[in-house]
Amino acid sequence: MAIQINKVVQLDRFEIVKYQLMHYCFMNKMRINETELNCLSVLGEVGPKKLSDFLSIVASRHILGNTASVSNCLNKLAHTKLYIKSGANKKIIQLNPELEIVVEGGILINLKLIKIETDVSKGSVQKNSRATELA
């Protein structure tokens, strides 16, 4: 017997970007901490920015104490390819477009997860599904 769970949740832009990043990291088995996640969420929220401006924005939101700490956080994340730098001297920073994180307009995430249980003794497959909808 399948159990279906439906949830509807309204989130602001920062939270919806954060959720999408968490989902991406989870599905790709990437580990990042809450501070790193918050930095990337701000980046998604504010869009492509001059690096120095972005460092100031994150520091002003008290996610990290100062711009040097934000820079160190980004350096730790460089290997993940969750963000990219572009422009002259790589001074423009943005979320990597390959992540397909949606930040503009109305956003509805309709996510369906399924758990398949195999009963080895009977050779049968049972399905349990869980559907989550966010608006």
C-alpha positions, 0 to 999 in steps of 0.5 A: 500500500502506497502512502502519499504525503502532500504539502504546500509551503510558501517561501520567500526568494531566499528560502526557495533558492536555499531549498533548491540548493539543498536538493541539488546538493543532496541528490548529488551527494555534496556536503556543504554546511549551513553557512556555505548554503546561506552564502550561495542562497544570497548569491542566487537571490541577488543574482550576478554581482561584482565580487566585492559587492557580493562579499559586502552584502553577505557580511552585512547580513551577518551570515559571516563576520566580515568580507574576508570570511565570506571570501574564505567561504567561497574559496572552500566552495570553489571545487564544488562548481556551485558558483562561477566567476566571469568577466574581466579578472573574474570579478563577477560571481553568480550561481552556476547556470548548470544547477538550473536554480530558478530565482525569478517569477512565480516558482512552483516545485512539484517534487515526487519521491518514490521508495521501492521495497523489494521483498526478496523472499516473495520476489515481488516489488512494493512501492511507497511514494511520497509527493511533496509540493512547494509553492 
